[in-house]
Amino acid sequence: MKILFLGAGDLQNKLIRWLEKQGEEVVAVEEKINFSQVKKISPKIIISYNYKHILAKEIIEYPKLGTINLHISYLPWNRGADPNIWSHLENTPKGVTIHCIDENIDSGDIIVQEKVEFEEDDTLRSSYLRLHETLQTLFKVNWRRIKRGKYKRVKQPSKETIHYKRDRYNFEHLIRERGWDTPLRDIKKVSEQ
């Protein structure tokens, strides 16, 4: 099956290689894609994973099996940018979600999701990597159902949080000194103030 895989990087490449080992034909794109490019590729499904661009409605609706997103938050909490950090700052549920893409940001029907627990000794880096590991495992376990379109779609609850790249100023000072090695306990202290 031909897959248009949107997103690039080490984490994404790991999942792309797994899909190829399953016999799938994967076309990977990192840059912003337009509808004529999608039509030329003619994918059966589009998978978005840490893709930085918003997709047009005609792109979302093009593939026969739909367009899905792999997101490192327990939706409907922490839609948009930096979900791992916001889940700790706002003490919202932590986890991962595979969902259908619609015209809004991370608001499409949920296919499958899983909660993830962390220790206070975890860091922003270790929690980020654990979320991605959990997300990739969840995807692999559910891939056969997804590729056959044999999954239940669950509407997201209306209670949600969303954050944009411009909101980063709210936490940049927290990670200035230790960067991504900042312990979660330090983030938790700030959220309790």
Protein Blocks (a to p, Z undefined) as FASTA:
>chain_A
ZZddededjklmmmmmmmmmnopacdddfbdcdfklmmmnopabdcdehiabdcdfklmm
mpmnbpaddddbdcfehgajhklmmmmmnopaeddddddddfbehkaccfbdcdddddfk
bcfklmmmmmmmmmmmmmmmmmmmmmnopacdddddfbdcdddfklmmmmmmmmmmnmmm
lcfklmmmmmmZZ
